[in-house]
Amino acid sequence: MADIGTPPTTSGAAPPPAGSASSAGAPAATSAPAASRPTPAPDEARPNGEAVGPNGGTPAAAAGVDEGADTGSDGKGRGRPPSLLLDIRGELPARYRSGLAVLGLLGVLGLWLWAASRETKGIVVPSPAETFSALWDMIETGDLWDALQASGDRIARGYAISMAIGIVLGVAIGSLRSVEATLETPIAFMRYVPAAALTPLMMLWLGIDEAPKITLIVLGTVFFNILMVADVARAVPRELLEASYTLGARRSTVLFRVIYRHSIPGIIDVARINLAAAWLMLVVSELLAAEEGLALRIIKAQRFKNYDTMFAILLVFGVLGILSDLFLRWLRNRSAPWARP
């Protein structure tokens, strides 16, 4: 008969030693030793690609860095956002542009009123009212239209010739190394010869008719146009040329259909920039015994100290410059919509 108070033992198993926890009736330990626990590898990657730190968190959290903070190079997220007016190459709404333009014009007008109100010995600045009154008198008598027609004709013919030469030679210099080596050095030399210094020579060679006036406008702008158009042609990406040759294009096709077409926006920008130099040379050219012109009107007003008339003609120069600049901007966007800024 089996002993009821003695539990059965498994064959081959040694009984627990006396004085152990089992023998004292204490429960057995359920946790495994520390050495047997799986330890995650440092910076282990999670399934979504996020790094995992030694304790299951991200390395940034382990280093005490706020994960919600933006540490990008654009500066956003570091304190307050950048100002809309001071954002580098940021988009500015149309209402801001219009407001700032009006503010700039008001600033110029305020400076003009301040200069006209000051009484300085030897310096006379007419007020805006006096200037517009003189301008209206020139419009009523027809003097302004006659002067504007004469000066506009000289600018149109002289600058058209200058741009035509500049486009042809500029594209050739920017595209062909042989033309560049032949022409760039003498053109760069002539660029530093002041066109106004050629006035006596123009009078001796061409007389006092319209020819020397138009020639001075050409000489005062053509060398700048050539070199600037050449830089525009050089900026055509080489990848476009290589792709054109790969597709079987000829050299003439690459020159006219790729280099020239790609350079159109830059050429119009060159025309915008150097048009101011053309107006400057117009003033110099009309000193050569001109019978009519805006610059001649300024010289006549200077003799009689008609400051209001002089300021009125200067105002006309500024308006003509703004209108021509806006027209060339429109032409640039119209002819090359893919190059709009």
C-alpha positions as CSV (number, residue, x, y, z in Angstrom):
1,M,0.0,0.0,0.0
2,A,1.5,3.3,-1.1
3,D,2.2,6.1,1.3
4,I,-0.3,8.8,0.8
5,G,1.7,11.6,2.4
6,T,4.8,11.1,0.2
7,P,4.5,12.5,-3.4
8,P,5.6,10.3,-6.2
9,T,9.0,11.0,-7.7
10,T,10.0,10.7,-11.3
11,S,12.6,8.2,-12.1
12,G,16.1,9.6,-12.5
13,A,15.2,13.0,-10.9
14,A,17.1,14.0,-7.9
15,P,15.1,15.3,-5.0
16,P,15.6,19.0,-4.1
17,P,18.2,19.5,-1.5
18,A,17.3,20.1,2.0
19,G,16.8,23.8,2.9
20,S,16.1,25.0,-0.6
21,A,13.1,27.2,-1.5
22,S,11.2,24.3,-2.9
23,S,11.6,22.3,0.2
24,A,10.6,25.3,2.3
25,G,7.3,25.6,0.3
26,A,8.2,28.9,-1.5
27,P,7.1,29.3,-5.2
28,A,9.7,28.8,-7.9
29,A,11.2,31.8,-9.8
30,T,9.4,32.5,-13.1
31,S,11.9,35.0,-14.7
32,A,14.8,33.9,-16.9
33,P,18.3,35.1,-16.1
34,A,19.2,38.6,-17.4
35,A,21.8,37.2,-19.7
36,S,19.2,35.2,-21.6
37,R,16.9,38.2,-22.4
38,P,17.0,39.4,-26.1
39,T,18.6,42.8,-26.3
40,P,17.7,45.0,-29.3
41,A,20.6,46.1,-31.4
42,P,21.4,49.8,-31.1
43,D,19.9,51.9,-33.9
44,E,17.9,49.0,-35.2
45,A,15.7,49.9,-38.1
46,R,12.0,49.7,-37.7
47,P,9.8,48.5,-40.5
48,N,8.9,52.0,-41.6
49,G,12.6,53.0,-41.8
50,E,12.9,54.9,-38.5
51,A,15.9,54.2,-36.4
52,V,15.4,52.5,-33.0
53,G,17.6,53.3,-30.1
54,P,18.9,51.0,-27.4
55,N,15.7,51.2,-25.3
56,G,13.3,51.0,-28.2
57,G,13.1,54.8,-28.8
58,T,14.7,56.9,-31.5
59,P,18.3,58.1,-31.2
60,A,17.0,61.7,-31.2
61,A,14.9,61.0,-28.2
62,A,17.7,59.3,-26.5
63,A,19.9,62.3,-27.1
64,G,17.3,64.7,-25.6
65,V,16.4,66.3,-29.0
66,D,12.8,67.3,-29.7
67,E,11.7,65.2,-32.7
68,G,9.0,67.7,-33.6
69,A,11.4,70.5,-34.1
70,D,12.4,71.3,-37.7
71,T,16.1,71.5,-38.1
72,G,16.1,72.1,-41.9
73,S,18.4,74.6,-43.5
74,D,15.5,76.8,-44.6
75,G,15.1,78.2,-41.1
76,K,11.4,77.3,-40.8
77,G,10.3,75.9,-37.5
78,R,13.1,77.7,-35.6
79,G,11.0,80.2,-33.8
80,R,8.6,82.4,-35.8
81,P,8.2,81.9,-39.6
82,P,10.2,84.2,-41.9
83,S,8.6,87.5,-43.0
84,L,6.7,87.5,-46.2
85,L,8.4,90.7,-47.4
86,L,11.9,89.4,-46.5
87,D,11.6,85.8,-47.7
88,I,14.5,85.2,-50.2
89,R,13.1,84.5,-53.6
90,G,9.7,84.0,-52.1
91,E,6.4,84.6,-53.9
92,L,4.8,88.0,-53.2
93,P,1.1,88.5,-53.7
94,A,-0.1,91.1,-56.3
95,R,-1.6,93.4,-53.6
96,Y,1.8,93.6,-51.9
97,R,3.5,94.4,-55.2
98,S,1.0,97.1,-56.1
99,G,1.2,98.6,-52.6
100,L,5.0,98.7,-52.5
101,A,5.1,100.2,-56.0
102,V,2.7,103.0,-54.9
103,L,4.8,103.5,-51.8
104,G,7.9,103.9,-53.8
105,L,6.3,106.5,-56.1
106,L,5.0,108.4,-53.1
107,G,8.5,108.4,-51.6
108,V,9.9,110.0,-54.8
109,L,7.1,112.5,-54.9
110,G,7.7,113.4,-51.3
111,L,11.4,113.9,-51.9
112,W,10.6,116.1,-54.9
113,L,8.2,118.3,-52.8
114,W,10.8,118.5,-50.0
115,A,13.5,119.7,-52.5
116,A,11.2,122.2,-54.1
117,S,10.2,123.7,-50.8
118,R,13.8,124.4,-49.8
119,E,15.4,127.7,-50.8
120,T,19.0,126.9,-51.6
121,K,21.2,129.5,-53.3
122,G,22.0,128.5,-56.9
123,I,19.8,125.4,-56.8
124,V,16.2,125.8,-58.2
125,V,13.9,122.8,-58.1
126,P,10.4,123.5,-59.6
127,S,7.4,122.0,-57.9
128,P,5.4,119.1,-59.4
129,A,2.6,121.6,-60.2
130,E,5.0,123.9,-62.1
131,T,6.5,121.0,-64.0
132,F,3.1,119.6,-65.1
133,S,2.0,123.0,-66.2
134,A,5.1,123.4,-68.4
135,L,4.5,119.9,-69.8
136,W,0.9,120.8,-70.6
137,D,2.0,124.0,-72.4
138,M,4.4,121.9,-74.6
139,I,1.6,119.5,-75.4
140,E,-0.8,122.3,-76.4
141,T,1.7,124.1,-78.6
142,G,2.8,120.8,-80.3
143,D,6.5,121.3,-79.3
144,L,6.5,118.1,-77.3
145,W,5.2,116.0,-80.2
146,D,7.7,117.4,-82.7
147,A,10.6,116.8,-80.3
148,L,9.3,113.3,-79.4
149,Q,8.9,112.3,-83.1
150,A,12.5,113.4,-84.0
151,S,14.1,111.7,-81.0
152,G,12.0,108.6,-81.3
153,D,13.0,108.2,-85.0
154,R,16.7,108.5,-84.1
155,I,16.4,106.0,-81.3
156,A,14.4,103.5,-83.4
157,R,16.8,103.5,-86.3
158,G,20.0,103.6,-84.4
159,Y,19.1,101.0,-81.7
160,A,17.6,98.7,-84.3
161,I,20.8,98.6,-86.2
162,S,22.8,98.1,-83.0
163,M,20.6,95.2,-81.9
164,A,20.8,93.5,-85.4
165,I,24.6,93.7,-85.4
166,G,24.7,92.5,-81.8
167,I,22.5,89.5,-82.4
168,V,24.3,88.3,-85.4
169,L,27.9,88.7,-84.1
170,G,26.9,87.8,-80.5
171,V,25.4,84.5,-81.4
172,A,28.3,83.7,-83.7
173,I,30.9,84.5,-81.0
174,G,29.0,82.6,-78.4
175,S,28.6,79.5,-80.7
176,L,31.8,79.3,-82.7
177,R,35.3,79.3,-81.1
178,S,36.9,80.5,-84.3
179,V,34.7,83.6,-84.4
180,E,35.2,84.2,-80.7
181,A,39.0,84.1,-81.1
182,T,38.9,86.5,-84.0
183,L,36.4,89.2,-82.9
184,E,36.1,89.2,-79.1
185,T,39.4,90.9,-78.4
186,P,39.0,93.9,-80.8
187,I,35.3,94.3,-79.8
188,A,36.3,94.3,-76.1
189,F,38.9,97.0,-77.0
190,M,36.4,99.2,-78.8
191,R,33.9,98.9,-75.9
192,Y,36.2,101.0,-73.7
193,V,36.5,103.8,-76.2
194,P,33.9,106.4,-75.2
195,A,31.5,107.0,-78.0
196,A,31.0,110.6,-77.0
197,A,34.7,111.2,-77.7
198,L,34.0,110.3,-81.3
199,T,31.6,113.3,-81.8
200,P,34.2,115.5,-83.5
201,L,35.2,112.7,-85.9
202,M,31.5,112.0,-86.7
203,M,31.0,115.6,-87.6
204,L,34.1,115.7,-89.8
205,W,33.4,112.4,-91.5
206,L,29.5,112.4,-91.8
207,G,28.6,116.1,-91.6
208,I,25.8,117.5,-89.4
209,D,22.8,115.7,-90.9
210,E,21.1,112.6,-89.3
211,A,23.9,110.2,-90.2
212,P,26.3,111.2,-87.4
213,K,23.5,111.1,-84.8
214,I,22.4,107.6,-85.7
215,T,26.0,106.4,-85.9
216,L,26.7,107.7,-82.4
217,I,23.8,105.8,-81.0
218,V,25.0,102.6,-82.8
219,L,28.6,103.0,-81.6
220,G,27.5,103.8,-78.1
221,T,25.6,100.5,-77.7
222,V,26.6,97.9,-80.3
223,F,29.8,96.7,-78.5
224,F,27.9,96.1,-75.3
225,N,25.1,94.3,-77.2
226,I,27.6,92.0,-79.0
227,L,29.4,90.9,-75.9
228,M,26.3,90.5,-73.7
229,V,24.5,88.5,-76.4
230,A,27.6,86.3,-76.7
231,D,27.4,85.5,-73.0
232,V,23.7,84.6,-73.5
233,A,24.6,82.2,-76.3
234,R,27.3,80.6,-74.3
235,A,24.8,79.9,-71.5
236,V,22.8,77.4,-73.7
237,P,23.1,74.0,-72.1
238,R,25.5,71.6,-73.8
239,E,23.0,68.8,-73.3
240,L,20.6,70.5,-75.7
241,L,23.3,70.6,-78.4
242,E,24.4,67.0,-77.8
243,A,20.7,65.8,-77.9
244,S,20.2,67.7,-81.2
245,Y,23.2,66.1,-82.8
246,T,22.1,62.7,-81.6
247,L,18.8,63.2,-83.3
248,G,20.5,64.0,-86.6
249,A,20.3,67.8,-86.6
250,R,22.8,69.7,-88.8
251,R,25.0,72.5,-87.6
252,S,22.8,75.2,-89.1
253,T,19.8,73.7,-87.5
254,V,21.5,73.6,-84.1
255,L,22.6,77.2,-84.5
256,F,19.2,78.7,-85.5
257,R,16.7,76.2,-84.0
258,V,18.5,75.5,-80.7
259,I,21.0,78.2,-79.7
260,Y,19.2,81.2,-81.2
261,R,15.7,80.1,-80.0
262,H,17.0,79.3,-76.5
263,S,18.8,82.8,-76.4
264,I,15.7,84.9,-77.3
265,P,14.7,85.7,-73.7
266,G,18.3,86.7,-72.8
267,I,18.6,88.8,-76.0
268,I,15.4,90.7,-75.1
269,D,16.8,91.3,-71.6
270,V,20.0,92.7,-73.2
271,A,17.9,95.0,-75.3
272,R,16.1,96.2,-72.1
273,I,19.3,96.9,-70.3
274,N,21.2,98.7,-73.0
275,L,18.3,100.8,-74.2
276,A,19.1,103.3,-71.4
277,A,22.6,103.7,-72.9
278,A,20.9,104.5,-76.3
279,W,18.9,107.3,-74.7
280,L,22.1,108.6,-73.2
281,M,23.8,108.6,-76.6
282,L,20.7,110.4,-78.0
283,V,21.4,113.4,-75.8
284,V,25.0,113.5,-77.0
285,S,24.0,113.1,-80.6
286,E,21.5,115.9,-80.6
287,L,24.2,118.3,-79.7
288,L,25.4,117.9,-83.3
289,A,23.5,120.8,-84.8
290,A,20.1,119.1,-84.4
291,E,17.0,121.0,-85.5
292,E,14.6,119.2,-83.2
293,G,14.6,116.7,-80.4
294,L,14.0,116.2,-76.7
295,A,17.7,116.9,-75.7
296,L,17.7,120.0,-77.9
297,R,14.6,121.3,-76.0
298,I,16.5,120.8,-72.7
299,I,19.5,122.9,-74.1
300,K,17.1,125.7,-75.2
301,A,15.4,125.7,-71.8
302,Q,18.8,125.9,-70.1
303,R,19.7,129.1,-72.0
304,F,16.6,130.9,-70.5
305,K,16.7,129.1,-67.2
306,N,13.3,127.5,-67.7
307,Y,13.7,124.9,-65.0
308,D,10.1,123.7,-65.2
309,T,10.5,122.9,-68.9
310,M,13.7,121.0,-68.2
311,F,12.1,118.9,-65.5
312,A,9.1,118.3,-67.8
313,I,11.3,116.9,-70.5
314,L,13.2,114.8,-67.9
315,L,9.8,113.4,-66.8
316,V,9.1,112.5,-70.5
317,F,12.4,110.6,-70.6
318,G,11.4,108.6,-67.5
319,V,8.0,107.8,-68.8
320,L,9.4,106.7,-72.2
321,G,11.9,104.4,-70.4
322,I,9.2,102.8,-68.3
323,L,6.9,102.2,-71.3
324,S,9.7,100.7,-73.4
325,D,10.8,98.5,-70.5
326,L,7.2,97.2,-70.0
327,F,6.9,96.6,-73.8
328,L,10.1,94.5,-73.9
329,R,9.0,92.5,-70.8
330,W,5.7,91.7,-72.5
331,L,7.6,90.8,-75.7
332,R,9.9,88.5,-73.7
333,N,7.0,86.7,-72.1
334,R,5.1,86.5,-75.4
335,S,8.0,85.2,-77.5
336,A,9.3,82.7,-74.9
337,P,6.6,81.7,-72.4
338,W,8.7,78.8,-71.2
339,A,11.3,81.2,-69.8
340,R,8.9,83.3,-67.6
341,P,10.5,84.0,-64.2
